[in-house]
Amino acid sequence: MPANFPEYVDVDYEDGEGEDPEDYPHINDKIEKAIEVTREGLQQYEKPAVMWTGGKDSTLVLYFVKEVAEQYDLELPPAIFIDHYQHFDEIHEFVENWADEWDLEVIYARNEDIGEYVEENDLEPGDDIPIAELSEHNRHHVENILEYEEESFPFLLDTYAGNHLLKTVALNDALEEYDVDGVISGVRWDEQEARADETFFSPRHDPDIYPPHDRVQPILQFDEAAVWEAFWNFVVPDTVEEFPDDGYVPEGKDDLPNDLEPADTPVSPKYWEGFRSLGSEISTEKTEDDPAWLQDLEGTTERAGRAQDKEDLMERLRDLGYM
């Protein structure tokens, strides 16, 4: 990490303060702002990276990054995929396939200390991992940062200790290893209460908690419906040559034109099955059978299929570096 960070970066950390999606009423307003933030992020930071979960939000951000990099002759940054060992298999396949299609470098961030212990002891999700068996690095996070007092923690993503060790520690270690100074992420104002006050450029400069960096957040102004509007009007038509560019919205797996299959589109397969939010295979359920974009996006909660233990702890987790 450059010794003078963040002095070499000149961004407005208050951009977006006090705003919400209604301040960007039309899809074109949202896209224009996304392009502006993305371009500034690619130009301002020396070693940016894109957070990519395989979900709709981070894939939309990746689309903007690709388009802006190409249009303005900027370098395409790598993507960071946090492998927390509890993904749906289809997510891994989706990420690998589209990374190849888009000629994208993917950095796989893993807490290998925990992964190796789980493999060696043939653990299943929910099994306990003794704190004493962790590396000194992980014990430091558990005991000194989390101030976690139990003798073990469950091998589950959607818990306080599990989420921090499997996701945040893995991410922070990757940021340090690759000297990442700008993390381009797909969080949105409307997605979760703890994210409602975020700005387009958000500082993370406390070296006692994480490697100093900024969060660059181009799609804060999108709501769930706008994300899908962008997918079917821009992302998919621009990516899939055979897909019509007139705003066609498929009503299911068998409703794609020109003999296309869901796997031909940059839309994660779980959304076709009825999932609206992708967390872990263990603790995320689909909300109904219709594809995500056809569900009641206004009258129901997007993250209803997620385990609520982690949702209730979101603000504390974000203070420690969670996305």
Secondary structure, DSSP 8 states (H G I E B T S, - for coil): --TTTTTT----TTTTTT--GGGS-SHHHHHHHHHHHHHHHHHH-SSEEEE--SSHHHHHHHHHHHHHHHHTT-----EEEE--S---HHHHHHHHHHHHHTT--EEEE--HHHHHHHHHTT--TT-EEEGGGS-HHHHHIIIIIS---SSEEES-TTSHHHHIIIIIHHHHHHHHHTT--EEE----TTT-GGGTT--SEEEE--TTTS-SEEEE-TTTT--HHHHHHHIIIIIHHHH-TTS-SS----SSTT--STT--GGGSSS-HHHHHT-SS---TTTB--S-SS-GGGS-TTTS-TTTTB-HHHHHTHHHHHHTT--
